[in-house]
Amino acid sequence: MAEDDNTVYVGSKPAMSYVLAVVTQFSEGQDPVHVKARGKAISRAVDVAEMVKRKFIEDAVVDDISIDTDQIETDEGEELDVSSIQIDITQE
Amino acid sequence: MAEDDNTVYVGSKPAMSYVLAVVTQFSEGQDPVHVKARGKAISRAVDVAEMVKRKFIEDAVVDDISIDTDQIETDEGEELDVSSIQIDITQE
């Protein structure tokens, strides 16, 4: 998944690459920045938000967190429920 | 980690065992129930909250979600930062 407008999709790369993507979005004037992830990447999305807040952008705050269930289709054509998270980060 | 009062700590067991722990807490009159997890178990905690809400307790809603960074000590005595989540579930 790629980064576009003000959303960073967190996947299986190291957390730091998504942290840098978020920092870049803020430096380009985006605010809020949405950090999204599904399934096992949800834990990494939380790591990313915490690292941005604590180590990179001092005035960044988590504005809202929401969770949901997405239906995805497997390669075999089966419907599968997968949890998702969206973390909205703003600069104060 | 164990279940006590109105908190369910999500670890490495299958999600369903934590779902049943949450359902049990509600059946015993606890409200809200807090679902907590650290590190890689965060994704499972989101699964647990979504499963409770969608499949087990129809009037359950996610009231609040917060994330944080906890300092834990490794077996080698080193300090390590680990992300955590708390999901508060209530019955409407």
N, CA and C atoms of all chains as a GROMACS GRO file, in nm:
protein
  552
    1MET      N    1   0.085  -0.120   0.000
    1MET     CA    2   0.000   0.000   0.000
    1MET      C    3   0.089   0.125   0.000
    2ALA      N    4   0.041   0.231  -0.060
    2ALA     CA    5   0.122   0.351  -0.080
    2ALA      C    6   0.074   0.464   0.012
    3GLU      N    7   0.151   0.570   0.015
    3GLU     CA    8   0.109   0.690   0.087
    3GLU      C    9   0.045   0.786  -0.014
    4ASP      N   10  -0.075   0.835   0.018
    4ASP     CA   11  -0.131   0.940  -0.066
    4ASP      C   12  -0.199   1.044   0.020
    5ASP      N   13  -0.235   1.155  -0.042
    5ASP     CA   14  -0.287   1.272   0.029
    5ASP      C   15  -0.244   1.273   0.176
    6ASN      N   16  -0.336   1.264   0.268
    6ASN     CA   17  -0.292   1.273   0.408
    6ASN      C   18  -0.311   1.142   0.483
    7THR      N   19  -0.295   1.031   0.413
    7THR     CA   20  -0.311   0.900   0.476
    7THR      C   21  -0.186   0.816   0.457
    8VAL      N   22  -0.141   0.752   0.564
    8VAL     CA   23  -0.028   0.659   0.557
    8VAL      C   24  -0.081   0.520   0.591
    9TYR      N   25  -0.069   0.427   0.495
    9TYR     CA   26  -0.113   0.289   0.516
    9TYR      C   27   0.004   0.208   0.569
   10VAL      N   28  -0.012   0.154   0.689
   10VAL     CA   29   0.096   0.078   0.752
   10VAL      C   30   0.084  -0.069   0.713
   11GLY      N   31   0.194  -0.123   0.658
   11GLY     CA   32   0.198  -0.264   0.618
   11GLY      C   33   0.309  -0.337   0.691
   12SER      N   34   0.385  -0.416   0.617
   12SER     CA   35   0.481  -0.507   0.682
   12SER      C   36   0.625  -0.455   0.683
   13LYS      N   37   0.648  -0.333   0.634
   13LYS     CA   38   0.784  -0.276   0.642
   13LYS      C   39   0.816  -0.235   0.786
   14PRO      N   40   0.944  -0.205   0.814
   14PRO     CA   41   0.977  -0.158   0.950
   14PRO      C   42   0.901  -0.030   0.983
   15ALA      N   43   0.863  -0.014   1.110
   15ALA     CA   44   0.783   0.099   1.154
   15ALA      C   45   0.844   0.232   1.111
   16MET      N   46   0.979   0.240   1.114
   16MET     CA   47   1.046   0.368   1.086
   16MET      C   48   1.011   0.424   0.947
   17SER      N   49   0.990   0.338   0.848
   17SER     CA   50   0.960   0.390   0.714
   17SER      C   51   0.823   0.459   0.714
   18TYR      N   52   0.730   0.412   0.795
   18TYR     CA   53   0.599   0.477   0.804
   18TYR      C   54   0.606   0.602   0.890
   19VAL      N   55   0.692   0.600   0.993
   19VAL     CA   56   0.713   0.720   1.074
   19VAL      C   57   0.762   0.833   0.984
   20LEU      N   58   0.860   0.802   0.898
   20LEU     CA   59   0.913   0.904   0.807
   20LEU      C   60   0.806   0.953   0.710
   21ALA      N   61   0.718   0.863   0.666
   21ALA     CA   62   0.608   0.903   0.577
   21ALA      C   63   0.515   1.001   0.647
   22VAL      N   64   0.486   0.976   0.774
   22VAL     CA   65   0.399   1.066   0.850
   22VAL      C   66   0.467   1.202   0.868
   23VAL      N   67   0.594   1.200   0.905
   23VAL     CA   68   0.670   1.324   0.925
   23VAL      C   69   0.672   1.405   0.795
   24THR      N   70   0.691   1.335   0.682
   24THR     CA   71   0.691   1.401   0.551
   24THR      C   72   0.558   1.468   0.523
   25GLN      N   73   0.447   1.396   0.552
   25GLN     CA   74   0.313   1.453   0.530
   25GLN      C   75   0.295   1.583   0.609
   26PHE      N   76   0.338   1.582   0.736
   26PHE     CA   77   0.326   1.704   0.817
   26PHE      C   78   0.412   1.815   0.759
   27SER      N   79   0.533   1.779   0.714
   27SER     CA   80   0.624   1.882   0.660
   27SER      C   81   0.569   1.943   0.531
   28GLU      N   82   0.481   1.868   0.464
   28GLU     CA   83   0.417   1.919   0.342
   28GLU      C   84   0.287   1.992   0.372
   29GLY      N   85   0.257   2.009   0.500
   29GLY     CA   86   0.142   2.090   0.540
   29GLY      C   87   0.014   2.012   0.564
   30GLN      N   88   0.017   1.880   0.550
   30GLN     CA   89  -0.102   1.801   0.579
   30GLN      C   90  -0.128   1.801   0.730
   31ASP      N   91  -0.254   1.814   0.769
   31ASP     CA   92  -0.291   1.810   0.911
   31ASP      C   93  -0.442   1.802   0.920
   32PRO      N   94  -0.502   1.695   0.967
   32PRO     CA   95  -0.440   1.580   1.031
   32PRO      C   96  -0.377   1.482   0.931
   33VAL      N   97  -0.297   1.391   0.984
   33VAL     CA   98  -0.248   1.277   0.906
   33VAL      C   99  -0.315   1.151   0.962
   34HIS      N  100  -0.372   1.071   0.872
   34HIS     CA  101  -0.440   0.947   0.913
   34HIS      C  102  -0.345   0.829   0.896
   35VAL      N  103  -0.328   0.751   1.002
   35VAL     CA  104  -0.247   0.630   0.997
   35VAL      C  105  -0.344   0.511   0.999
   36LYS      N  106  -0.341   0.432   0.890
   36LYS     CA  107  -0.436   0.320   0.879
   36LYS      C  108  -0.363   0.188   0.867
   37ALA      N  109  -0.426   0.081   0.921
   37ALA     CA  110  -0.368  -0.053   0.908
   37ALA      C  111  -0.478  -0.157   0.924
   38ARG      N  112  -0.447  -0.276   0.876
   38ARG     CA  113  -0.538  -0.391   0.889
   38ARG      C  114  -0.463  -0.510   0.948
   39GLY      N  115  -0.538  -0.597   1.016
   39GLY     CA  116  -0.483  -0.725   1.063
   39GLY      C  117  -0.361  -0.707   1.152
   40LYS      N  118  -0.260  -0.791   1.127
   40LYS     CA  119  -0.142  -0.791   1.214
   40LYS      C  120  -0.065  -0.659   1.211
   41ALA      N  121  -0.084  -0.577   1.106
   41ALA     CA  122  -0.013  -0.449   1.096
   41ALA      C  123  -0.068  -0.345   1.193
   42ILE      N  124  -0.182  -0.375   1.258
   42ILE     CA  125  -0.243  -0.280   1.352
   42ILE      C  126  -0.145  -0.245   1.465
   43SER      N  127  -0.074  -0.345   1.517
   43SER     CA  128   0.022  -0.319   1.625
   43SER      C  129   0.130  -0.222   1.578
   44ARG      N  130   0.174  -0.240   1.453
   44ARG     CA  131   0.278  -0.152   1.399
   44ARG      C  132   0.226  -0.009   1.382
   45ALA      N  133   0.098   0.005   1.345
   45ALA     CA  134   0.039   0.139   1.330
   45ALA      C  135   0.042   0.213   1.464
   46VAL      N  136   0.016   0.140   1.573
   46VAL     CA  137   0.023   0.202   1.706
   46VAL      C  138   0.168   0.242   1.738
   47ASP      N  139   0.263   0.154   1.704
   47ASP     CA  140   0.405   0.189   1.721
   47ASP      C  141   0.438   0.318   1.645
   48VAL      N  142   0.390   0.328   1.521
   48VAL     CA  143   0.419   0.444   1.436
   48VAL      C  144   0.366   0.571   1.502
   49ALA      N  145   0.239   0.568   1.546
   49ALA     CA  146   0.179   0.686   1.609
   49ALA      C  147   0.256   0.726   1.735
   50GLU      N  148   0.292   0.628   1.816
   50GLU     CA  149   0.364   0.657   1.939
   50GLU      C  150   0.504   0.713   1.910
   51MET      N  151   0.572   0.659   1.809
   51MET     CA  152   0.706   0.708   1.775
   51MET      C  153   0.700   0.850   1.720
   52VAL      N  154   0.600   0.878   1.635
   52VAL     CA  155   0.585   1.015   1.582
   52VAL      C  156   0.569   1.113   1.697
   53LYS      N  157   0.481   1.077   1.789
   53LYS     CA  158   0.443   1.165   1.900
   53LYS      C  159   0.558   1.187   1.998
   54ARG      N  160   0.630   1.079   2.027
   54ARG     CA  161   0.730   1.085   2.135
   54ARG      C  162   0.869   1.123   2.089
   55LYS      N  163   0.900   1.092   1.963
   55LYS     CA  164   1.039   1.109   1.921
   55LYS      C  165   1.060   1.204   1.805
   56PHE      N  166   0.955   1.236   1.729
   56PHE     CA  167   0.976   1.313   1.607
   56PHE      C  168   0.906   1.447   1.602
   57ILE      N  169   0.779   1.452   1.644
   57ILE     CA  170   0.704   1.578   1.638
   57ILE      C  171   0.645   1.605   1.776
   58GLU      N  172   0.712   1.695   1.848
   58GLU     CA  173   0.679   1.714   1.989
   58GLU      C  174   0.536   1.760   2.014
   59ASP      N  175   0.482   1.842   1.920
   59ASP     CA  176   0.346   1.893   1.942
   59ASP      C  177   0.241   1.807   1.870
   60ALA      N  178   0.278   1.687   1.829
   60ALA     CA  179   0.180   1.596   1.769
   60ALA      C  180   0.096   1.530   1.877
   61VAL      N  181  -0.034   1.521   1.853
   61VAL     CA  182  -0.124   1.452   1.945
   61VAL      C  183  -0.215   1.358   1.868
   62VAL      N  184  -0.254   1.251   1.935
   62VAL     CA  185  -0.352   1.160   1.876
   62VAL      C  186  -0.489   1.219   1.899
   63ASP      N  187  -0.556   1.255   1.791
   63ASP     CA  188  -0.683   1.325   1.799
   63ASP      C  189  -0.799   1.227   1.812
   64ASP      N  190  -0.791   1.117   1.738
   64ASP     CA  191  -0.900   1.019   1.740
   64ASP      C  192  -0.848   0.884   1.695
   65ILE      N  193  -0.905   0.778   1.752
   65ILE     CA  194  -0.873   0.642   1.710
   65ILE      C  195  -1.004   0.569   1.686
   66SER      N  196  -1.018   0.504   1.570
   66SER     CA  197  -1.138   0.424   1.546
   66SER      C  198  -1.098   0.287   1.495
   67ILE      N  199  -1.179   0.187   1.529
   67ILE     CA  200  -1.156   0.052   1.480
   67ILE      C  201  -1.279   0.004   1.405
   68ASP      N  202  -1.258  -0.091   1.316
   68ASP     CA  203  -1.368  -0.138   1.232
   68ASP      C  204  -1.334  -0.280   1.183
   69THR      N  205  -1.430  -0.339   1.113
   69THR     CA  206  -1.407  -0.469   1.049
   69THR      C  207  -1.429  -0.451   0.899
   70ASP      N  208  -1.327  -0.485   0.820
   70ASP     CA  209  -1.338  -0.477   0.674
   70ASP      C  210  -1.358  -0.617   0.617
   71GLN      N  211  -1.439  -0.627   0.512
   71GLN     CA  212  -1.450  -0.754   0.440
   71GLN      C  213  -1.352  -0.751   0.322
   72ILE      N  214  -1.261  -0.847   0.321
   72ILE     CA  215  -1.170  -0.857   0.207
   72ILE      C  216  -1.192  -0.992   0.139
   73GLU      N  217  -1.149  -0.998   0.012
   73GLU     CA  218  -1.163  -1.123  -0.062
   73GLU      C  219  -1.027  -1.190  -0.074
   74THR      N  220  -1.020  -1.317  -0.035
   74THR     CA  221  -0.893  -1.390  -0.044
   74THR      C  222  -0.864  -1.427  -0.189
   75ASP      N  223  -0.742  -1.474  -0.215
   75ASP     CA  224  -0.704  -1.518  -0.349
   75ASP      C  225  -0.794  -1.632  -0.397
   76GLU      N  226  -0.849  -1.707  -0.302
   76GLU     CA  227  -0.939  -1.819  -0.337
   76GLU      C  228  -1.084  -1.772  -0.355
   77GLY      N  229  -1.107  -1.640  -0.345
   77GLY     CA  230  -1.241  -1.586  -0.366
   77GLY      C  231  -1.332  -1.591  -0.245
   78GLU      N  232  -1.276  -1.626  -0.129
   78GLU     CA  233  -1.358  -1.629  -0.008
   78GLU      C  234  -1.360  -1.492   0.060
   79GLU      N  235  -1.474  -1.460   0.123
   79GLU     CA  236  -1.483  -1.337   0.201
   79GLU      C  237  -1.423  -1.359   0.340
   80LEU      N  238  -1.344  -1.263   0.383
   80LEU     CA  239  -1.277  -1.277   0.512
   80LEU      C  240  -1.294  -1.147   0.589
   81ASP      N  241  -1.326  -1.158   0.720
   81ASP     CA  242  -1.334  -1.040   0.805
   81ASP      C  243  -1.195  -1.006   0.856
   82VAL      N  244  -1.155  -0.881   0.846
   82VAL     CA  245  -1.025  -0.841   0.900
   82VAL      C  246  -1.043  -0.708   0.976
   83SER      N  247  -0.985  -0.702   1.095
   83SER     CA  248  -0.996  -0.580   1.175
   83SER      C  249  -0.909  -0.469   1.116
   84SER      N  250  -0.952  -0.346   1.137
   84SER     CA  251  -0.874  -0.231   1.089
   84SER      C  252  -0.873  -0.123   1.196
   85ILE      N  253  -0.774  -0.034   1.183
   85ILE     CA  254  -0.764   0.080   1.276
   85ILE      C  255  -0.733   0.205   1.197
   86GLN      N  256  -0.783   0.318   1.243
   86GLN     CA  257  -0.743   0.447   1.190
   86GLN      C  258  -0.706   0.536   1.307
   87ILE      N  259  -0.583   0.589   1.303
   87ILE     CA  260  -0.534   0.679   1.407
   87ILE      C  261  -0.511   0.816   1.344
   88ASP      N  262  -0.582   0.916   1.394
   88ASP     CA  263  -0.570   1.052   1.339
   88ASP      C  264  -0.475   1.132   1.426
   89ILE      N  265  -0.369   1.184   1.363
   89ILE     CA  266  -0.267   1.261   1.436
   89ILE      C  267  -0.272   1.406   1.389
   90THR      N  268  -0.272   1.498   1.485
   90THR     CA  269  -0.269   1.640   1.451
   90THR      C  270  -0.154   1.708   1.523
   91GLN      N  271  -0.119   1.827   1.473
   91GLN     CA  272  -0.020   1.910   1.543
   91GLN      C  273  -0.095   2.020   1.617
   92GLU      N  274  -0.060   2.036   1.745
   92GLU     CA  275  -0.132   2.137   1.826
   92GLU      C  276  -0.086   2.278   1.796
   93MET      N  277  -0.109  -1.322   3.149
   93MET     CA  278  -0.187  -1.223   3.224
   93MET      C  279  -0.328  -1.275   3.248
   94ALA      N  280  -0.388  -1.235   3.356
   94ALA     CA  281  -0.518  -1.288   3.396
   94ALA      C  282  -0.628  -1.183   3.378
   95GLU      N  283  -0.751  -1.228   3.393
   95GLU     CA  284  -0.864  -1.135   3.393
   95GLU      C  285  -0.897  -1.100   3.537
   96ASP      N  286  -0.910  -0.970   3.566
   96ASP     CA  287  -0.959  -0.934   3.698
   96ASP      C  288  -1.054  -0.816   3.685
   97ASP      N  289  -1.123  -0.785   3.793
   97ASP     CA  290  -1.229  -0.684   3.796
   97ASP      C  291  -1.290  -0.661   3.658
   98ASN      N  292  -1.275  -0.543   3.601
   98ASN     CA  293  -1.340  -0.522   3.471
   98ASN      C  294  -1.239  -0.501   3.359
   99THR      N  295  -1.125  -0.568   3.368
   99THR     CA  296  -1.021  -0.556   3.267
   99THR      C  297  -0.985  -0.693   3.212
  100VAL      N  298  -0.975  -0.703   3.080
  100VAL     CA  299  -0.930  -0.827   3.016
  100VAL      C  300  -0.798  -0.796   2.945
  101TYR      N  301  -0.691  -0.865   2.987
  101TYR     CA  302  -0.559  -0.846   2.926
  101TYR      C  303  -0.543  -0.946   2.812
  102VAL      N  304  -0.525  -0.896   2.692
  102VAL     CA  305  -0.514  -0.981   2.574
  102VAL      C  306  -0.368  -1.017   2.551
  103GLY      N  307  -0.341  -1.148   2.546
  103GLY     CA  308  -0.206  -1.197   2.521
  103GLY      C  309  -0.202  -1.282   2.395
  104SER      N  310  -0.134  -1.396   2.404
  104SER     CA  311  -0.106  -1.475   2.283
  104SER      C  312  -0.202  -1.591   2.259
  105LYS      N  313  -0.305  -1.606   2.344
  105LYS     CA  314  -0.404  -1.712   2.320
  105LYS      C  315  -0.495  -1.674   2.203
  106PRO      N  316  -0.574  -1.768   2.153
  106PRO     CA  317  -0.668  -1.733   2.045
  106PRO      C  318  -0.766  -1.625   2.091
  107ALA      N  319  -0.804  -1.537   1.998
  107ALA     CA  320  -0.892  -1.424   2.031
  107ALA      C  321  -1.018  -1.469   2.104
  108MET      N  322  -1.072  -1.584   2.064
  108MET     CA  323  -1.201  -1.628   2.120
  108MET      C  324  -1.197  -1.641   2.272
  109SER      N  325  -1.083  -1.682   2.329
  109SER     CA  326  -1.080  -1.698   2.474
  109SER      C  327  -1.095  -1.562   2.545
  110TYR      N  328  -1.043  -1.456   2.482
  110TYR     CA  329  -1.058  -1.322   2.539
  110TYR      C  330  -1.198  -1.268   2.514
  111VAL      N  331  -1.257  -1.302   2.399
  111VAL     CA  332  -1.396  -1.264   2.372
  111VAL      C  333  -1.486  -1.320   2.481
  112LEU      N  334  -1.467  -1.447   2.514
  112LEU     CA  335  -1.549  -1.510   2.618
  112LEU      C  336  -1.526  -1.444   2.754
  113ALA      N  337  -1.402  -1.403   2.782
  113ALA     CA  338  -1.373  -1.333   2.907
  113ALA      C  339  -1.449  -1.200   2.914
  114VAL      N  340  -1.454  -1.128   2.802
  114VAL     CA  341  -1.528  -1.000   2.799
  114VAL      C  342  -1.677  -1.025   2.819
  115VAL      N  343  -1.730  -1.124   2.748
  115VAL     CA  344  -1.873  -1.157   2.760
  115VAL      C  345  -1.906  -1.196   2.903
  116THR      N  346  -1.817  -1.271   2.966
  116THR     CA  347  -1.837  -1.312   3.106
  116THR      C  348  -1.842  -1.190   3.198
  117GLN      N  349  -1.748  -1.096   3.176
  117GLN     CA  350  -1.746  -0.974   3.258
  117GLN      C  351  -1.879  -0.899   3.248
  118PHE      N  352  -1.930  -0.885   3.125
  118PHE     CA  353  -2.058  -0.815   3.108
  118PHE      C  354  -2.170  -0.891   3.178
  119SER      N  355  -2.168  -1.026   3.167
  119SER     CA  356  -2.275  -1.107   3.227
  119SER      C  357  -2.271  -1.098   3.379
  120GLU      N  358  -2.153  -1.060   3.433
  120GLU     CA  359  -2.140  -1.043   3.578
  120GLU      C  360  -2.169  -0.899   3.621
  121GLY      N  361  -2.212  -0.818   3.526
  121GLY     CA  362  -2.256  -0.683   3.560
  121GLY      C  363  -2.150  -0.575   3.545
  122GLN      N  364  -2.029  -0.612   3.501
  122GLN     CA  365  -1.926  -0.510   3.480
  122GLN      C  366  -1.961  -0.426   3.356
  123ASP      N  367  -1.942  -0.295   3.366
  123ASP     CA  368  -1.968  -0.206   3.253
  123ASP      C  369  -1.910  -0.070   3.288
  124PRO      N  370  -1.809  -0.019   3.221
  124PRO     CA  371  -1.747  -0.073   3.100
  124PRO      C  372  -1.653  -0.190   3.129
  125VAL      N  373  -1.614  -0.260   3.023
  125VAL     CA  374  -1.506  -0.358   3.030
  125VAL      C  375  -1.389  -0.302   2.951
  126HIS      N  376  -1.270  -0.305   3.013
  126HIS     CA  377  -1.149  -0.255   2.948
  126HIS      C  378  -1.072  -0.370   2.886
  127VAL      N  379  -1.040  -0.359   2.758
  127VAL     CA  380  -0.959  -0.459   2.689
  127VAL      C  381  -0.821  -0.398   2.668
  128LYS      N  382  -0.718  -0.460   2.728
  128LYS     CA  383  -0.582  -0.404   2.722
  128LYS      C  384  -0.486  -0.502   2.656
  129ALA      N  385  -0.387  -0.447   2.586
  129ALA     CA  386  -0.284  -0.532   2.524
  129ALA      C  387  -0.158  -0.449   2.502
  130ARG      N  388  -0.047  -0.522   2.485
  130ARG     CA  389   0.082  -0.460   2.454
  130ARG      C  390   0.143  -0.528   2.332
  131GLY      N  391   0.227  -0.451   2.260
  131GLY     CA  392   0.307  -0.509   2.152
  131GLY      C  393   0.223  -0.578   2.046
  132LYS      N  394   0.269  -0.696   2.003
  132LYS     CA  395   0.202  -0.765   1.892
  132LYS      C  396   0.060  -0.807   1.926
  133ALA      N  397   0.026  -0.816   2.055
  133ALA     CA  398  -0.110  -0.855   2.094
  133ALA      C  399  -0.212  -0.745   2.070
  134ILE      N  400  -0.166  -0.623   2.035
  134ILE     CA  401  -0.258  -0.511   2.011
  134ILE      C  402  -0.356  -0.546   1.899
  135SER      N  403  -0.306  -0.607   1.792
  135SER     CA  404  -0.395  -0.644   1.680
  135SER      C  405  -0.505  -0.738   1.728
  136ARG      N  406  -0.467  -0.832   1.815
  136ARG     CA  407  -0.566  -0.928   1.867
  136ARG      C  408  -0.670  -0.859   1.956
  137ALA      N  409  -0.627  -0.758   2.031
  137ALA     CA  410  -0.721  -0.683   2.115
  137ALA      C  411  -0.828  -0.615   2.030
  138VAL      N  412  -0.786  -0.562   1.914
  138VAL     CA  413  -0.884  -0.501   1.822
  138VAL      C  414  -0.978  -0.609   1.768
  139ASP      N  415  -0.924  -0.726   1.732
  139ASP     CA  416  -1.009  -0.838   1.690
  139ASP      C  417  -1.112  -0.872   1.797
  140VAL      N  418  -1.067  -0.877   1.923
  140VAL     CA  419  -1.155  -0.912   2.034
  140VAL      C  420  -1.270  -0.811   2.045
  141ALA      N  421  -1.237  -0.682   2.043
  141ALA     CA  422  -1.339  -0.578   2.055
  141ALA      C  423  -1.439  -0.587   1.940
  142GLU      N  424  -1.388  -0.607   1.819
  142GLU     CA  425  -1.476  -0.615   1.702
  142GLU      C  426  -1.566  -0.739   1.709
  143MET      N  427  -1.510  -0.852   1.754
  143MET     CA  428  -1.590  -0.975   1.763
  143MET      C  429  -1.698  -0.963   1.870
  144VAL      N  430  -1.664  -0.902   1.985
  144VAL     CA  431  -1.763  -0.881   2.091
  144VAL      C  432  -1.879  -0.800   2.037
  145LYS      N  433  -1.845  -0.691   1.968
  145LYS     CA  434  -1.943  -0.594   1.920
  145LYS      C  435  -2.032  -0.652   1.809
  146ARG      N  436  -1.969  -0.727   1.718
  146ARG     CA  437  -2.042  -0.771   1.599
  146ARG      C  438  -2.110  -0.906   1.613
  147LYS      N  439  -2.055  -0.991   1.699
  147LYS     CA  440  -2.106  -1.129   1.700
  147LYS      C  441  -2.163  -1.174   1.833
  148PHE      N  442  -2.133  -1.103   1.943
  148PHE     CA  443  -2.172  -1.156   2.073
  148PHE      C  444  -2.265  -1.065   2.152
  149ILE      N  445  -2.237  -0.936   2.156
  149ILE     CA  446  -2.321  -0.846   2.236
  149ILE      C  447  -2.367  -0.732   2.145
  150GLU      N  448  -2.492  -0.743   2.100
  150GLU     CA  449  -2.540  -0.652   1.995
  150GLU      C  450  -2.538  -0.506   2.035
  151ASP      N  451  -2.565  -0.477   2.164
  151ASP     CA  452  -2.568  -0.337   2.207
  151ASP      C  453  -2.434  -0.290   2.265
  152ALA      N  454  -2.329  -0.365   2.240
  152ALA     CA  455  -2.196  -0.322   2.285
  152ALA      C  456  -2.140  -0.217   2.189
  153VAL      N  457  -2.080  -0.114   2.245
  153VAL     CA  458  -2.015  -0.011   2.163
  153VAL      C  459  -1.876   0.021   2.220
  154VAL      N  460  -1.787   0.059   2.132
  154VAL     CA  461  -1.655   0.103   2.175
  154VAL      C  462  -1.667   0.248   2.219
  155ASP      N  463  -1.644   0.271   2.348
  155ASP     CA  464  -1.665   0.401   2.407
  155ASP      C  465  -1.541   0.489   2.391
  156ASP      N  466  -1.424   0.429   2.407
  156ASP     CA  467  -1.300   0.507   2.398
  156ASP      C  468  -1.184   0.413   2.367
  157ILE      N  469  -1.087   0.464   2.293
  157ILE     CA  470  -0.964   0.390   2.263
  157ILE      C  471  -0.847   0.480   2.293
  158SER      N  472  -0.751   0.432   2.371
  158SER     CA  473  -0.631   0.512   2.395
  158SER      C  474  -0.507   0.426   2.372
  159ILE      N  475  -0.400   0.492   2.327
  159ILE     CA  476  -0.273   0.423   2.306
  159ILE      C  477  -0.166   0.492   2.389
  160ASP      N  478  -0.061   0.416   2.422
  160ASP     CA  479   0.044   0.470   2.508
  160ASP      C  480   0.173   0.391   2.482
  161THR      N  481   0.280   0.435   2.547
  161THR     CA  482   0.406   0.361   2.544
  161THR      C  483   0.442   0.323   2.686
  162ASP      N  484   0.461   0.193   2.711
  162ASP     CA  485   0.501   0.145   2.843
  162ASP      C  486   0.650   0.110   2.841
  163GLN      N  487   0.718   0.137   2.953
  163GLN     CA  488   0.857   0.092   2.967
  163GLN      C  489   0.856  -0.042   3.039
  164ILE      N  490   0.910  -0.145   2.974
  164ILE     CA  491   0.920  -0.274   3.041
  164ILE      C  492   1.067  -0.312   3.052
  165GLU      N  493   1.096  -0.402   3.146
  165GLU     CA  494   1.235  -0.445   3.163
  165GLU      C  495   1.251  -0.586   3.106
  166THR      N  496   1.350  -0.604   3.019
  166THR     CA  497   1.373  -0.736   2.960
  166THR      C  498   1.439  -0.828   3.061
  167ASP      N  499   1.446  -0.957   3.028
  167ASP     CA  500   1.511  -1.055   3.116
  167ASP      C  501   1.658  -1.018   3.138
  168GLU      N  502   1.717  -0.947   3.041
  168GLU     CA  503   1.857  -0.906   3.053
  168GLU      C  504   1.872  -0.774   3.130
  169GLY      N  505   1.760  -0.720   3.182
  169GLY     CA  506   1.764  -0.599   3.262
  169GLY      C  507   1.766  -0.471   3.182
  170GLU      N  508   1.743  -0.480   3.050
  170GLU     CA  509   1.738  -0.360   2.969
  170GLU      C  510   1.597  -0.301   2.967
  171GLU      N  511   1.589  -0.166   2.958
  171GLU     CA  512   1.460  -0.101   2.944
  171GLU      C  513   1.418  -0.102   2.798
  172LEU      N  514   1.290  -0.134   2.776
  172LEU     CA  515   1.240  -0.145   2.639
  172LEU      C  516   1.107  -0.070   2.630
  173ASP      N  517   1.090   0.009   2.523
  173ASP     CA  518   0.961   0.075   2.499
  173ASP      C  519   0.868  -0.021   2.426
  174VAL      N  520   0.746  -0.034   2.476
  174VAL     CA  521   0.649  -0.118   2.406
  174VAL      C  522   0.515  -0.043   2.401
  175SER      N  523   0.453  -0.045   2.282
  175SER     CA  524   0.325   0.023   2.266
  175SER      C  525   0.214  -0.055   2.337
  176SER      N  526   0.111   0.018   2.382
  176SER     CA  527  -0.003  -0.046   2.445
  176SER      C  528  -0.132   0.019   2.397
  177ILE      N  529  -0.241  -0.056   2.415
  177ILE     CA  530  -0.373  -0.003   2.378
  177ILE      C  531  -0.472  -0.036   2.488
  178GLN      N  532  -0.568   0.052   2.508
  178GLN     CA  533  -0.682   0.022   2.595
  178GLN      C  534  -0.809   0.055   2.519
  179ILE      N  535  -0.897  -0.044   2.506
  179ILE     CA  536  -1.025  -0.027   2.438
  179ILE      C  537  -1.135  -0.044   2.543
  180ASP      N  538  -1.215   0.061   2.562
  180ASP     CA  539  -1.324   0.057   2.660
  180ASP      C  540  -1.455   0.025   2.589
  181ILE      N  541  -1.518  -0.085   2.631
  181ILE     CA  542  -1.642  -0.129   2.570
  181ILE      C  543  -1.755  -0.113   2.671
  182THR      N  544  -1.866  -0.055   2.627
  182THR     CA  545  -1.983  -0.040   2.713
  182THR      C  546  -2.106  -0.101   2.644
  183GLN      N  547  -2.210  -0.126   2.724
  183GLN     CA  548  -2.337  -0.168   2.668
  183GLN      C  549  -2.433  -0.049   2.671
  184GLU      N  550  -2.496  -0.023   2.557
  184GLU     CA  551  -2.585   0.094   2.549
  184GLU      C  552  -2.719   0.069   2.618
   0.00000   0.00000   0.00000
